[in-house]
Amino acid sequence: MDYQIQHYAFGSSVSVLAGIGAAMAGFPAADVIGAMVVALMIVKIGVGIGRDSFRDLTDAAVAGERFDTIGRIIGQVSGVKCTFHVVCSL
């Protein structure tokens, strides 16, 4: 997620600079368009953070097949005798 936030930070900076530059060059609507692009980036980041937080707070479970695969991998570790309480998070 950190990479995406850095990506959006760079994208928003470019959007703002392009909007200001275009507005100075005689296209006044560019400033509004640039602001809307930044607003959409902020909404997308907020939705992503909210979705991740919701998964963490509700203890979202891993799908059955994936869970079985994780159990088999754990069982292959030397010294592990059994797995009876495995907790997996997305």
Buried (B, 14 or more C-beta within 10 A) or exposed (E): EEEEEEEBEEEBEEBBEBBEEBBEEEEEEBBEBBBEBBEEBEEEBEEBEEEEEEEEEEEEEBEEEEEEEBBEEEEEEEEEEEEEEEEEEE
